[in-house]
Amino acid sequence: MHMYAQHFNLNKLPFENVPDPDFFYNQGDHARIRKQISGSLESGRGLVVVTGPIGSGKTTLSQMIKADFPEHVQLIWLAEPPANSIDLYLFLAQELDLNPSSSEKTFVMRDIRNALLKVDQDGKKCLVIIDESHLMSDDVINGIRLLNNLEEGSKKLIQILLLGQEELMEKINRPGMEPFKQRIAALETLGRMNVDAVIKYITHRINVAGGSADLISDTGWEALSIAFHAGGTPRTINSLCDRSFNIAYERNKNTVDAHDVYEATQRLGLRTDVFHYIISLKSKERDKQNESTMNIAMMEQSQPLSKKINPEAEFEKSRESLQAPIRKISTDFDDQTQGFSSARFNEPKTDSVLSYEEEARIIKEKYNQNRLKVPMILLVISIVTLMLSFSFFCHQSNLSGLIECLTNFFSF
């Protein structure tokens, strides 16, 4: 077992490109075609053709078809078609335990028919599966047509399943192949899986291997979806996932992420849009780091301010700011009192001592004089302002005479 299977606690490798029936994805086109083929062969309809792109799972499908039939079916499987029709007949004769007395096509065909009749009498069926059928020559195609004609009443004596790439349909659709095409009982095409099917397929294989979908991170799933946004085949999916898991193992990771998938696409030479997704992830990471740095800086700036605040010092500062005006008023009052006192002491001395009422009168007069200073100042300012306004008005009105200016000023 590969080391990455142990690293991820898997029972076996989940993405090997071998036709293992345990990993067969029995959903979508694969499940539908499997059911269709099994039904056609079970009912003895004869010739069935399945086409699909490279790596679409045709060989694995053939393995499942083999598993669908019990022991009463005699299976003959060819990994690739023979060079010509006579080689095909000789191969079938050998698989049917025949020893033809002649290599002539007519005699070999006779012996094959007799052997198939015996198989049918024993209550069995003969199934021939030919993989890579798009490589068949016209002679082999014609030989298959003749085999399909072997019947006993309305019953076909041999069931034939052809598996091939899309090129097989090009051969079948040619005008000269119309007799062959008319004898096809079922014609199916395996397409590429869409993104949803790809995700389910990958999850299915991981589960069969004893793992879970958590072995691939959210970014890993997103990268796989991007890589197969136009569809994918089982072989390509297996190759990319196998390489991605291997890269994650090399980096000692517990999950496969987008960076591992992207590296796998590079090593396999796959052209995908995963690169742009990696760029967007890095951009988001930078933005997140910048935001985090700004938040830390703001916290560092706010924390010293709170640390520098000393409640006792702030209270003392506030008390000082409140006491300053009070001290000023007190000082001004003392100055006035001293003024009053000095005025009293500087007055000419008389022989008689001032009474209390006289002293109070003098202090009141001084206080009233000081209190009138502010209104007098305001009055002077008002007169000056009026004069300036009058002068400005006369200047702006271009009036030459004082009387005319006064008349217009007050009438305005």
C-alpha positions in Angstrom: 0.0 0.0 0.0 1.2 3.5 -0.8 2.4 5.6 2.1 -0.2 8.3 1.5 -3.0 5.7 2.1 -1.6 5.1 5.6 -1.0 8.8 6.1 -4.7 9.5 5.5 -5.9 6.3 7.3 -7.3 4.8 4.1 -7.8 1.1 3.6 -6.5 1.2 0.1 -5.7 3.7 -2.7 -9.0 5.4 -3.8 -7.9 6.7 -7.2 -6.0 4.0 -9.0 -6.9 3.8 -12.7 -7.7 0.1 -12.8 -11.1 -1.4 -13.5 -12.0 -2.3 -9.9 -15.7 -3.2 -9.6 -15.6 -2.1 -5.9 -15.1 1.5 -7.0 -17.8 1.4 -9.7 -19.8 4.6 -9.6 -23.3 3.2 -10.0 -25.0 6.5 -10.7 -25.8 8.7 -13.7 -24.9 7.5 -17.1 -22.9 4.5 -15.8 -25.8 3.1 -13.8 -28.3 3.7 -16.6 -26.1 2.1 -19.3 -25.2 -0.8 -17.0 -28.9 -1.5 -16.5 -29.7 -1.1 -20.2 -26.9 -3.5 -21.3 -27.7 -6.1 -18.7 -31.3 -6.1 -19.8 -30.4 -6.4 -23.5 -28.0 -9.3 -22.9 -30.3 -11.1 -20.5 -33.1 -11.0 -23.0 -30.8 -12.2 -25.8 -31.2 -9.2 -28.0 -27.7 -9.6 -29.5 -25.4 -6.7 -30.4 -24.8 -3.8 -28.0 -22.5 -0.9 -28.6 -21.2 1.5 -26.0 -19.0 4.5 -26.9 -17.4 7.3 -24.9 -14.3 9.4 -24.6 -10.9 8.1 -23.3 -11.1 7.3 -19.7 -14.9 7.5 -19.4 -15.1 4.1 -17.6 -16.0 1.8 -20.4 -13.6 -1.0 -19.3 -14.8 -0.7 -15.7 -18.4 -0.9 -17.0 -17.5 -4.1 -18.8 -16.2 -5.6 -15.5 -19.5 -4.7 -13.9 -21.4 -6.4 -16.8 -19.4 -9.5 -16.2 -20.2 -9.4 -12.5 -23.9 -9.0 -13.3 -24.2 -12.3 -15.0 -24.0 -15.5 -12.9 -22.1 -18.6 -13.7 -24.5 -19.8 -16.4 -23.0 -17.2 -18.7 -19.9 -18.2 -20.6 -17.8 -15.0 -21.0 -15.2 -14.4 -23.7 -13.3 -11.1 -23.2 -10.9 -9.5 -25.7 -8.8 -6.5 -24.6 -8.6 -5.4 -28.2 -10.0 -6.5 -31.5 -8.0 -9.0 -33.6 -6.4 -8.1 -36.9 -9.0 -9.7 -39.1 -12.2 -11.8 -39.0 -10.6 -15.2 -39.3 -8.4 -14.4 -36.2 -11.6 -13.5 -34.4 -13.3 -16.8 -35.3 -10.2 -18.8 -34.3 -10.0 -17.1 -31.0 -13.7 -17.7 -30.3 -13.3 -21.4 -31.2 -10.4 -21.8 -28.8 -12.4 -20.1 -26.0 -15.2 -22.6 -26.7 -12.8 -25.5 -26.4 -13.0 -26.2 -30.1 -10.2 -27.6 -32.3 -11.3 -26.7 -35.9 -10.2 -29.2 -38.5 -9.6 -26.3 -41.0 -8.8 -22.6 -40.8 -11.3 -21.8 -43.5 -13.8 -19.2 -42.3 -16.8 -21.3 -43.4 -15.7 -24.4 -41.4 -14.7 -22.4 -38.4 -18.1 -20.6 -38.4 -19.9 -24.0 -38.6 -18.0 -25.3 -35.6 -18.7 -22.2 -33.6 -22.4 -22.4 -34.3 -22.5 -26.0 -33.2 -20.7 -25.1 -30.0 -23.1 -22.3 -29.3 -26.1 -24.6 -29.8 -24.7 -26.9 -27.2 -24.3 -23.9 -24.8 -27.9 -22.9 -25.3 -29.1 -26.5 -24.8 -27.3 -26.5 -21.5 -29.3 -23.4 -20.4 -26.3 -21.1 -20.7 -25.5 -17.9 -22.7 -22.3 -16.9 -24.4 -21.2 -13.2 -24.0 -18.3 -11.8 -26.0 -16.9 -8.4 -24.9 -14.5 -6.6 -27.2 -12.8 -3.5 -25.7 -11.1 -0.8 -27.8 -13.6 -1.6 -30.6 -12.8 1.7 -32.4 -9.7 0.0 -33.6 -11.6 -2.7 -35.5 -11.0 -3.1 -39.2 -13.9 -3.2 -41.7 -13.2 -7.0 -42.0 -13.6 -7.5 -38.3 -16.8 -5.4 -38.2 -18.2 -7.6 -41.0 -17.2 -10.7 -39.1 -19.1 -9.5 -36.0 -22.2 -8.9 -38.2 -22.0 -12.5 -39.4 -21.7 -13.8 -35.8 -24.7 -11.7 -34.8 -26.7 -13.6 -37.5 -26.2 -16.9 -35.7 -29.7 -17.6 -34.4 -31.9 -20.5 -33.4 -35.4 -19.4 -34.2 -35.9 -15.9 -32.7 -33.1 -16.4 -30.2 -29.6 -15.0 -30.7 -27.0 -17.7 -30.0 -24.3 -15.2 -29.0 -24.3 -11.9 -27.2 -21.7 -9.3 -28.3 -20.8 -6.1 -26.4 -18.5 -3.6 -28.2 -16.8 -0.9 -26.2 -15.0 1.9 -28.0 -14.2 5.6 -28.3 -16.2 8.1 -30.3 -14.3 7.1 -33.5 -16.3 3.8 -33.5 -19.5 5.8 -34.3 -17.7 7.4 -37.3 -17.1 3.9 -38.7 -20.6 2.7 -37.9 -22.2 5.8 -39.5 -20.5 5.3 -42.9 -22.9 4.4 -45.7 -21.2 1.0 -46.3 -21.9 0.0 -42.6 -25.7 0.3 -42.8 -26.2 -3.5 -42.6 -24.1 -3.6 -39.4 -25.8 -0.6 -37.9 -29.2 -2.1 -38.5 -28.3 -5.1 -36.4 -27.3 -3.1 -33.2 -29.9 -3.8 -30.5 -28.7 -1.0 -28.1 -26.4 1.9 -28.7 -25.3 3.9 -25.7 -22.8 6.8 -25.2 -20.9 7.5 -22.0 -20.6 11.3 -21.6 -18.4 13.4 -19.5 -19.5 13.9 -15.9 -20.7 17.4 -14.9 -19.3 19.2 -11.8 -21.9 17.8 -9.5 -21.3 14.2 -10.6 -17.5 14.8 -10.3 -17.9 15.8 -6.7 -20.1 12.8 -5.9 -17.8 10.5 -7.8 -14.7 11.6 -5.8 -16.6 11.4 -2.5 -17.8 7.9 -3.5 -14.3 6.6 -4.1 -12.9 8.1 -0.9 -15.7 6.5 1.1 -15.1 3.1 -0.5 -11.4 3.4 0.5 -12.4 4.0 4.1 -12.1 7.8 4.2 -14.5 10.8 4.3 -15.0 14.0 2.4 -13.2 15.9 5.1 -9.9 14.7 3.7 -10.4 17.5 1.1 -10.6 21.0 2.5 -13.2 23.6 1.3 -10.6 25.2 -1.0 -9.6 21.8 -2.3 -13.2 21.0 -3.3 -13.5 24.4 -4.9 -10.3 23.9 -6.9 -11.5 20.5 -8.1 -14.8 22.0 -9.1 -13.0 24.7 -11.1 -10.7 22.1 -12.7 -13.7 20.1 -14.0 -16.1 22.9 -14.6 -16.4 21.7 -18.2 -16.8 18.1 -17.2 -14.5 15.2 -16.5 -13.9 11.6 -17.1 -13.1 9.0 -14.4 -9.6 8.5 -15.6 -8.7 12.2 -15.5 -10.5 12.7 -12.2 -8.6 9.7 -10.7 -5.2 11.0 -11.9 -5.7 14.5 -10.6 -7.0 13.3 -7.2 -4.3 10.7 -6.8 -1.6 13.2 -7.5 -3.2 15.8 -5.2 -3.3 13.4 -2.3 0.3 12.4 -3.0 1.4 16.0 -2.9 -0.5 16.7 0.3 1.3 13.6 1.8 4.7 15.0 0.6 3.9 18.3 2.4 2.8 16.4 5.6 -0.7 17.8 5.5 -3.8 16.2 6.9 -6.1 17.5 4.2 -5.8 18.3 0.5 -6.2 22.0 -0.3 -6.3 24.2 -3.4 -2.5 24.5 -3.5 -2.1 20.7 -3.7 -4.7 20.5 -6.5 -3.0 23.3 -8.4 0.4 21.6 -8.0 -1.1 18.4 -9.3 -2.5 20.1 -12.4 1.0 21.4 -13.1 2.6 18.0 -12.7 0.0 16.4 -15.0 0.1 19.2 -17.5 -3.6 19.9 -17.2 -4.7 23.3 -18.4 -7.3 24.6 -15.9 -8.5 27.8 -14.2 -7.2 26.7 -10.8 -4.3 29.2 -11.1 -6.7 32.2 -11.1 -8.4 30.7 -8.0 -5.0 30.5 -6.2 -4.3 34.1 -7.1 -7.7 35.2 -5.7 -7.0 33.2 -2.5 -3.6 34.8 -2.0 -5.2 38.2 -2.6 -7.8 37.5 0.1 -5.1 36.3 2.5 -3.2 39.5 2.0 -6.3 41.6 2.5 -7.0 39.7 5.7 -3.5 40.1 6.9 -3.6 43.9 6.2 -6.9 44.2 8.0 -5.5 42.2 11.0 -2.4 44.4 11.0 -4.5 47.6 11.0 -6.7 46.3 13.9 -3.6 45.5 15.9 -2.2 48.9 15.2 -5.4 50.6 16.3 -5.5 48.5 19.5 -1.9 49.5 20.2 -2.7 53.1 19.7 -5.8 53.0 21.9 -4.3 51.0 24.7 -1.5 53.5 25.7 -4.1 56.3 25.9 -6.1 54.3 28.4 -2.9 53.4 30.3 -1.7 57.0 30.5 -5.0 58.2 32.1 -4.3 58.7 35.8 -7.6 59.3 37.6 -5.9 61.2 40.5 -4.0 63.4 38.1 -7.1 64.1 36.0 -9.0 65.0 39.2 -6.2 67.3 40.4 -6.1 69.0 36.9 -9.9 69.5 36.9 -9.8 70.9 40.4 -7.0 73.3 39.4 -8.9 74.5 36.4 -12.0 75.2 38.5 -10.0 76.9 41.3 -8.1 79.3 38.9 -11.1 81.6 38.2 -12.0 81.6 41.9 -8.5 82.6 42.8 -8.7 85.4 40.1 -12.0 86.7 41.5 -10.6 86.6 45.0 -7.4 88.5 43.8 -9.5 91.1 42.0 -11.7 91.6 45.1 -8.6 91.9 47.3 -7.2 94.5 44.9 -10.4 96.5 45.0 -10.5 96.3 48.8 -6.9 97.4 49.0 -7.8 100.3 46.6 -10.6 101.3 48.9 -8.4 101.0 51.9 -5.6 103.0 50.3 -8.0 105.6 49.2 -9.2 105.9 52.7 -5.7 106.1 54.1 -4.6 108.7 51.5 -7.4 111.1 52.2 -6.4 114.2 54.2 -6.5 113.5 57.8 -8.9 115.3 59.9 -8.8 115.9 63.5 -11.9 113.9 64.1 -12.2 110.2 63.5 -14.6 109.1 60.8 -17.7 107.3 62.0 -18.7 103.9 60.8 -21.5 105.4 58.5 -19.1 107.9 56.9 -16.6 105.1 56.1 -19.3 103.0 54.6 -20.4 105.9 52.4 -16.9 106.5 51.1 -16.5 102.8 50.2 -19.9 102.7 48.4 -18.9 105.8 46.3 -15.6 104.1 45.3 -17.5 100.9 44.4 -20.1 102.8 42.3 -17.3 104.6 40.4 -15.6 101.3 39.6 -18.9 99.8 38.5 -19.6 102.6 36.0 -16.3 102.0 34.2 -17.7 99.2 32.1 -20.8 101.0 30.9 -18.7 104.1 30.0 -16.3 101.9 28.0 -19.3 100.3 26.2 -20.7 103.8 25.5 -17.5 105.0 24.0 -17.2 101.9 21.8 -20.8 102.4 20.6 -20.2 106.1 19.7 -17.0 105.2 17.8 -18.8 102.4 16.0 -21.6 104.8 15.0 -19.2 107.4 13.7 -17.3 104.8 11.7 -20.6 103.4 10.3 -21.7 106.9 9.4 -18.3 107.7 7.7 -18.4 104.4 5.8 -22.0 105.0 4.7 -21.2 108.5 3.4 -18.1 107.2 1.6 -20.1 104.4 -0.1 -23.0 106.7 -1.0 -20.7 109.2 -2.7 -22.6 112.1 -0.9 -20.7 115.3 -0.7 -22.6 117.3 2.0 -22.8 116.5 5.7 -26.5 117.5 5.9 -27.3 115.3 2.9 -25.3 112.4 4.3 -27.1 112.7 7.7 -30.5 112.8 6.1 -29.9 109.7 4.0 -28.2 107.8 6.9 -31.1 108.2 9.3 -33.7 107.8 6.6 -32.0 104.4 5.7 
